[in-house]
Amino acid sequence: IMATANADASQILIQESQSEQSTYLCVVSNQGEIVWEKSYDSMEIQWYWNPFKPSEIYIQSFRQDWSFQTERLDIKEGILENIAFNYSFFQWASADELVYLDWDLELPKQTANLVKRNMKTNETEVIAENCYAFSIVDDVLTTFTIEEKDGQIYTNMISKRKEFVLFSYQQPLIESFSENLLVPNFAYGVFQNGLFFYQADESGVTQQ
């Protein structure tokens, strides 16, 4: 189904589908040798190579009710352990720090606090409030937050490396045929070393 290399391209994680309820994962070296493997009785599997520790992976296996278990795999040390981390779709901020949206599952909203957690000390820090989306690329954190100002609701897009702001942009929320909040879609251009995003036209209805 999918194959993803680690940060230094020394190993590849491969996913194979065994059935609708079962998935097989294996890690092979760049010479083709299987160095780890496991089958999961899960509806869905997602994994995250640690870009700062090439031998470490976080694996999340989802059950039929969409509850899930998070495992930490360290191939170099031969460790596979369950960890208490109940957030999906996180990103790495450093070797031991994860960033994620702290959704309240009891009160569904379109924004949440953006939190950074140290997985060794379990300390947490709120990075941004009313956050809609975020991305970390090349040590640059880009956040989209929602802010009400003078009776109008705005989207704030801020890109920064640590505490240094590289770029900031604010615009009214983009109107839509749906009731969902819309922020500018964006992508990071690796070769151009730049951030590309949609900007609303004067009407605020369409994007350009």
BELCOR-V956199 format. One record per run of one state. SS is the DSSP state (h for helix, s for strand, l for the rest). FROM is the first residue (numbers start at 0). LEN is the number of residues. If there is no record, write none. Layout:
BEGIN
ss=<SS;SS>
from=<FROM;FROM>
len=<LEN;LEN>
END
This chain:
BEGIN
ss=<l;s;l;s;l;s;l;s;l;s;l;s;l;s;l;s;l;s;l;s;l;s;l;s;l;s;l;s;l;s;l;s;l;s;l;s;l;s;l>
from=<0;1;5;10;19;21;29;33;40;43;49;55;62;67;74;78;83;90;94;96;102;111;118;123;137;139;149;151;161;163;172;185;189;193;197;199;200;206;207>
len=<1;4;5;9;2;8;4;7;3;6;6;7;5;7;4;5;7;4;2;6;9;7;5;14;2;10;2;10;2;9;13;4;4;4;2;1;6;1;1>
END
